[in-house]
Amino acid sequence: MTAQTTAPVAYSAEVQTWQDQVQTAVHEIRLLARRHGPGGRIPTLLELRGELPGLSLHVIRAALQTLSREGVLARYGRVTRVLGPDEIHPDDQALVATVRSDIEVGRYRPGYALPTGLLSYVFGHDRAETHRALRHLVQEGRLRRLCAESGPHGPGYYISPSPDLESRQK
């Protein structure tokens, strides 16, 4: 009996659709990011093309953008760096700081729905980038993300009750 060998993953454009190629590149770059760990540098676009033969620069660029939107990577010019799980994406720091400050000074009161569409517009983010930023405030306990129709104004982000207010009510 002979040992069977497995063929490497085919990145052939004839076999995979463009979306499949992007998903393949996302998977491969995600593995690379795990190997490098938080703060690690990801190879340049051209270096990645050499490591992912058969995938075009457009596919690799789309995969990097996907991972950046997810908050896995941050691009600084030509350098791409792996972000830590609690690290705020550089593009989100102003939005997070502004919302945090507005909650602290009482501009957004507990129970209010956060105007995510307006925040996206003001900070030049798309929906995915706004969600990426707001997840840090959810982790801090300043926001609650309500899905389906559970919020008074439908799904969205709501200001959490402040710990000071809760302790005064008890």
N, C-alpha and C positions, 0 to 999 in steps of 0.2 A: 504494500500500500504506500503510495507516495503522499508526501505532505502537500496540502493545497496551499497555494499562495493567494493572498488577496490583492487585488489591484488597488492602487491608490485612488482616492476620491477623484472622480472626473470633473474637471471644471470646464468642460467643453460647452461652448455656446450652442452647439447643435442639440445637445441633450437637455440643457436646463434653460428655463425662461430667464428673463432678466431679473425678476423678483427672486427666483430660486438662486441665482448667482449671488445676489446681494445677501440673501439669508445665509448662504454658504460662507461668504466673506465675513459676515457678522459673527458667525460661529467661530471661524478660525481666528479672527482678531480678538474675540472675547477670550479664547484659550490663551492667546499670546499675552493679553492683559493680565490674566490670572498668574501666568508665569513671572511676569515682571513685577507684579504687586503694586500697591498704592505708591504713587510718586515715581514709578518707573516710566521710562521713555519708550514709546512705541516707535518702530522704524518709520522712516519717511514713506511717502506715497510710492516713490519709485522703488524703495527697498522692499516694501510690501508686495509690489507687483512681481518682484523677483522671487519672493517666498510663496506667492499664490499664482503659479503659472496658469495661464489660460483665462485669467480674469482681467478685464480691462481696467484702466485707471478710473473710468466713470463708475464702475461697479464698486471698486475699493473705496472711492471717495464717498459714495452713497452709504456704504457700510460704516465708515468712520462717522458720518453725519448721524446715522441711526444711533450709534453707541454714544455719541456726544449728547443727543437728545435724551437718552436714557440716563445720563449722568455717570456713565462708566468712564468716559474719556473727556479730556478738554484739550482743545487745540490752541496753541500759542504760536501764531504764524506757521512756520513749517514744522514745529515741534508738537508732538502729541504726547500727552502725559496721562497716566492712569490715575483716576481719582479714588480716594478712599471712600468707604461706604457712608460716612457722616460728613464728608467734605462737600462744601457748597461749590457748585460749578461757578467759575469766574464770571460768566455772563449773567448769573442769577444773584450775585451778591447785593447789588443795588435794590432789586425788587424785594429780597428777603429783609434787608435792613429797613427799607421804607415801611413794609407791612408790619414788621416787628415794632417799629417806633410808633406807627399809627395806632396799634393795639395798646401799647403802653400809655400813650397820652389820651386814650379814650375816643379817638376819631372813629374807630370801629368798636362797637359795644358788644358784649357777650350776647350770643344768639343771632346776631346779624349775619346775613349772607355776604360773603366777600365778593366784590364786583370783579370777577376774574377776567371777563371780557375787556373791561376798561383797563385793568392792570396789564393785560397782554398788549393792548394798543399803546399805552403810555410807555412801556418798557421795550417795545419792539419785539416781543416774543410771540411765538405761535402757541397754540393751546398746549402742546406737549411740553414745550419749554416752561410755560407757566406752571404746569403740574409738577414738573421736575423741581422747580424752585419752592413751591408751596409744600412739598412733602417734608421739607426740613422743619417747617413751622408746625406741621402735624406731629412730627417726632418730638418736638419741644413741648407739645401739649397746648400750643396757642390757638391751633385750628383743629376742627373736626371735619373730616370728609364724609359727607353723607351721600349714599348712593340711592338709586331708584327714586321713590317719591317720599322718602322719610323726612326730609327737611321741610320747614314751613313754606319755602319758596322752591321746592323741588330739589333735585340733586345738586351738590356743589360743596363749597367750603364755607363753614360757619365758624364764627369766632367762639372759642371755648370760654366757658365761665372762668373768671380769674380766680386763682387760689385764695386771694385776699377776700373776695366777695363771698366765696363759699364758706370760708371760716367765720365770717361775720354773720351769715345766715343760720349757722348751727347753734 
